Amino acid sequence: MKSLIYGMGISGKSAAKYLEEKKDNFVVFDDKVDIEKYEKWNKDFSGIKRIIVSPGIPPSNKILKEAESLKIPIYCDIGLASYEKNLPQIIAVTGTAGKSTLVSLLADILNLSGKKTIALGNYGLSPLEVIDSNYEFWVIEVSSFQAKRLGKLKPNIAVYLNFSQNHLDWHKTIKDYKVSKSLLFKSQDSQDLRIVNKNIEKKYILGNAREKIIKQNKFSRIREDIHQETLSVIGTCIEELNLNKDIAKKAIQDFTTLMHRYEKVNTNDGIQWINDSKATTPLATLTAIDRTPEKSIVLMGGSDKDLNYEETLKKIKKKNMKLIPFGSISSSLYTEAHQLDVKSSKPCSCLKKAIKKAKIDGLGKTVLLSPGTASFDEFKNYEERGTYFVKQIKGGNYG
């Protein structure tokens, strides 16, 4: 019997390396890349005992649907790692927005507290890469794609940071998205802790863990540039793990926020630019707007993912901000803004034109790039979009 690795991106390559070291027979398959190094799958399911699939391949995929009909187990790389014995303590984080900052900050605090810790999962490195590295803690960012395929992962602490609609091109329905996120808790027992947003519907909370609702504590306001929900979870984890509060506070104060996540960009043009290109959902943009001064300018736009922007636009109106919509979604965003009486420029066909418009209107103000959707109409990913934005405003190339 063999494992099938479906998709040879970062997680697929990690799975191949892991299985090779285990001397576990496997074959590989990728729809787009021809893999020379490993034995290729011949599309025959006989002899396949499990599938390790890349996160981006949706459940609607024909190969996965056939595998499900044959009752072949399907895991992501985190799910494959979950079957290892003697794993370290695990803190797993899911949510629509803010996961990476929370995971990175928690890892910093634990390391400064003398606990050998690494940030993993959707954040970057696969758990399969560090199985034998003797860490005391894994802090794992879990996307909704990965949550469906977690095997028997049993987090000591599982966090559901927040929720808004997203990835409906992958999940197809809001219900499936909610159910997927909740699978993070399914293997927990009464010795474990789940930390959940008060807005998460109880019917989607699984498992038998102790529960704490995210609420403000003395860590919630240490940094204005880090969202209070994130810092509140940090405070709860510090209490749960009995960490030194002074060390934790210093770690929070010294933490360098991640690139493209509400990143203030210094220029000499009289404008405070903020690069929040990582904001690919309405909730993420709403969160950024909450932290941004009134009468600022907000650049929103990108790919059309059929998301609901009503609450985000209402917040722009409430804070007397001006919207500059750009990209594929710009016309529909402008129309919705107009219907809600939100101050808005005319649609800009691309980010470059939106930046040019913001340069004219933004003197003495804050200009926030917080797109609220994916970047694929113009860019490969949010990193490329954010890098382009910073290069444009620093280089002065607005023509």
Secondary structure, 3 states (H helix, E strand, C coil): CEEEEECCCHHHHHHHHHHHHHCCCEEEECCCCCCCCCCECCCCCCCEEEEEECCCCCCCCHHHHHHHHCCCCEECHHHHHCCCCCCCEEEEEECCCCHHHHHHHHHHHHHHCCCCEEEEECCCCCHHHHCCCCCCEEEEECCHHHHCCCCCCCCCEEEECCCCCCCHHHHCCHHHHHHHHHHHHCCCCCCCEEEECCCCCHHHCCCCCEEEECCCCCCCCCCCCCCHHHHHHHHHHHHHHCCCHHHHHHHHHHCCCCCCCCEEECCCCCCEEEECCCCCCHHHHHHHHHCCCCCCEEEEECCCCCCCCHHHHHHHHHCCCEEEEECCCHHHHHHHHHHCCCCECCCECCHHHHHHHHHHHCCCCEEEECCCCCCCCCCCCHHHHHHHHHHHHHHCCCC
